[in-house]
Amino acid sequence: MNTIWQFVQDISWFGNLLRGIADISIIWVAFLAVKGSTYKTVSLSVGNFRIRRRDCNVQNVTNLVSMLFFDGGTVPDLVRKEIIEKTAPKVKNITRK
């Protein structure tokens, strides 16, 4: 009887650990959702604007710059390079062939 009780306590401890990990995961997902809903200022040589963090990618920023600063026309190469530098992920160990 004593060993069965120990086994139940061991399983109970593991279940509480899993519940704690699940609670932390839920809090982390809620934090990321709130963070994604906040706004980020994009500063470029042609002007500034604010965009939601979750919408801040190369395509969206390029489309907005074209619409806001160039009346829907083509974005110049220097401004396009600036957009890519600000929105591209960081990379390491680049090897050119």
Sequence and secondary structure as in RCSB ss.txt:
>XXXX:A:sequence
MNTIWQFVQDISWFGNLLRGIADISIIWVAFLAVKGSTYKTVSLSVGNFRIRRRDCNVQNVTNLVSMLFFDGGTV
PDLVRKEIIEKTAPKVKNITRK
>XXXX:A:secstr
 HHHHHHHHHHHHHHHHHHHHHHHHHHHHHHHHHHHHSEEEEEETTEEEEEEGGG SHHHHHHHHHHHHSTTS  
 HHHHHHHHHHHS         
